[in-house]
């Protein structure tokens, strides 16, 4: 149960991050190309962009679940070189 919730939350995080990026791009795009704005084409592109965000979130969730909970890779392993005794 914990694994499924973890992966679902990572998918939501991927969606939200891509939504913020899409909002910034959308603001720029609409401001510069308002005269030739094609709403249907842009709606399809934005839906695809958000779906890609969810897929990458799902992949990241599975990857980090494996690293953190299965392999038990923690912060101390990533920063081992800082703690070297001289």
C-alpha positions, -999 to 999 in steps of 0.1 A, spaced: 0 0 0 28 24 9 45 18 -25 14 25 -45 7 58 -26 44 68 -30 42 62 -68 9 80 -72 21 110 -53 52 111 -75 29 110 -105 9 139 -91 42 158 -85 52 153 -121 19 165 -132 21 197 -110 57 205 -121 48 202 -158 16 222 -151 37 251 -138 61 249 -167 32 248 -191 16 278 -174 48 298 -179 51 287 -216 14 294 -221 17 329 -207 45 337 -230 29 321 -260 -5 338 -257 11 372 -251 32 370 -282 9 351 -306 -26 363 -296 -35 372 -332 -29 337 -346 -40 317 -316 -52 282 -324 -69 270 -293 -75 234 -304 -39 227 -314 -26 243 -282 -51 222 -261 -38 190 -276 -2 200 -270 -9 210 -234 -28 177 -227 2 157 -242 26 178 -221 7 170 -189 5 133 -197 42 132 -203 46 148 -168 26 121 -152 45 94 -170 79 108 -159 65 112 -124 55 75 -124 90 65 -136 107 87 -110 84 72 -83 94 37 -92 131 46 -94 132 64 -61 112 37 -44 138 12 -54 167 34 -43 153 46 -10 132 17 3 146 -14 -14 183 -6 -17 183 17 13 205 43 -3 205 72 21 220 107 21 252 95 39 260 74 9 256 102 -16 278 125 4 304 100 16 333 121 2 324 150 25 329 129 56 363 115 47 388 113 75 420 131 67 
